[in-house]
Amino acid sequence: MSKKFQRFETKVIHQGYDSKQYSDSLTPPLFQSSTFAFANAEQGEKRFAGEEAGFIYSRLGNPTVQLLEDRIASLEEGEAGLAFASGMSAVSAVLLFLTKTGDHVLCSQGLYGCTFGLLQLIKEKYGVDHSFSMMESEEEVRKALKPETSCIYIETPINPTMRLVDLKMVVKVAKEQGIPVVVDNTFCSPYLQKPLALGCDIVLHSATKYIGGHGDVIAGIAVGKREIMDQIRVSTLKDIGGVISPFDAWLLLRGLKTLPIRMDRHCENASKIANLLKTSDMVEEVFYPGDENHPQYEIMKNQMSKGGGMISFTMKGSKEETQRFLNQLKMIKIAVSLGDAETLIQHPSTMTHSAVDEQSRKAMGIPDHLIRLSVGLEAWEDIWEDLKQALEKMKK
Ligand SMILES: *Cc1c(COP(=O)(O)O)cnc(C)c1O
């Protein structure tokens, strides 16, 4: 049996792994196997009947994947975890599990573009409705709930506006009505925010982002009560089939080891860059939850341990001028995704949120001169130097 650890920084490295069980291998082995051989026919029967523990087939479970699932569950302070082929397969498996025709999903005002697309798809094809709420007070959430609301789905910080939702407040209202609360925790990682500890029911991630952290994996994670996770595993994970490959799980285990030190640096750099952006006369407004002037700074302090590595800001200028600014950058890469070592910049209205119609984009607060910046791990001086020279070229 491997030891149970209490501290986050130790768990990311050791939780759930005992090298003695694996030929003293320091690093958890990669079980790159699609299936597992039974000792005899009776053992196969018992494993399928759930009477004997053990692996069957990698779509149902795999030792490398299981270590990742257990480690992430421990980091999120939940009972059980599930790993998926992408963040979107985690989102879709959870949403399809929690809804049926006639149900309604209450969402935060502003969602990842493809989550928005999925909600539209299940509305059109399967009659699962949804609506959005700013969720700024208990009354507002209560009013937005319907008798047929089967789950509340929240992103906080909201992508790409960096607005926050007070999770404890929403949980209080949801508990009165027995409605599960799902949180997409991608922007924070479990190091900065633990929605389950605040009373939420399911937390999910695009592990492609901070959890992987190195821009080399597409993957997803969900964590919650064991009873619910077991049901998702044998239904919308197993039968829709968005399973993670063992190699990608292995890469995530590798990335996870440095999550705390990476996040500290992301936060430190982002805080500096947010302050510097505010000094530019080409920048209209900066949105960063770690900024004392962020309108929801109090919520940030209550539910996040730091302000995070994501900033968004509006330029003084048109869409074309905003694009011209991006084209001037030298080190910073114009790319979607986030949470990588490299600083990445993108233009939400024409990139991540281009599939959202213009009216919904306006409602979400995504104008054409909004830019999203994923602050990387480079020296902050170099990140700022690049931004500054590009901002200065805008003046001509
Ligand atoms: C990237 C992202 C997703 C989707 O994850 P993939 O791994 O790209 O499928 C979902 N939610 C948020 C907030 C994201 O940033």
The ligand as an SDF file (V2000), in Angstrom:
LIG
                    3D

 15 15  0  0  0  0  0  0  0  0999 V2000
   -9.6840   24.1710  -23.4540 C   0  0  0  0  0  0  0  0  0  0  0  0
  -10.8800   24.2270  -22.5860 C   0  0  0  0  0  0  0  0  0  0  0  0
  -11.8780   23.2430  -22.6520 C   0  0  0  0  0  0  0  0  0  0  0  0
  -11.8270   22.1070  -23.6680 C   0  0  0  0  0  0  0  0  0  0  0  0
  -10.7370   21.2730  -23.4560 O   0  0  0  0  0  0  0  0  0  0  0  0
  -10.0080   20.4110  -24.6090 P   0  0  0  0  0  0  0  0  0  0  0  0
   -8.9440   19.7080  -23.8470 O   0  0  0  0  0  0  0  0  0  0  0  0
   -9.4920   21.3600  -25.6290 O   0  0  0  0  0  0  0  0  0  0  0  0
  -11.0340   19.4880  -25.1780 O   0  0  0  0  0  0  0  0  0  0  0  0
  -12.9350   23.3230  -21.7650 C   0  0  0  0  0  0  0  0  0  0  0  0
  -13.0340   24.3300  -20.8760 N   0  0  0  0  0  0  0  0  0  0  0  0
  -12.1110   25.3170  -20.8090 C   0  0  0  0  0  0  0  0  0  0  0  0
  -12.2820   26.4030  -19.8100 C   0  0  0  0  0  0  0  0  0  0  0  0
  -11.0110   25.2990  -21.6530 C   0  0  0  0  0  0  0  0  0  0  0  0
  -10.0920   26.2760  -21.5780 O   0  0  0  0  0  0  0  0  0  0  0  0
  1  2  1  0
  2  3  1  0
  2 14  2  0
  3  4  1  0
  3 10  2  0
  4  5  1  0
  5  6  1  0
  6  7  2  0
  6  8  1  0
  6  9  1  0
 10 11  1  0
 11 12  2  0
 12 13  1  0
 12 14  1  0
 14 15  1  0
M  END
$$$$
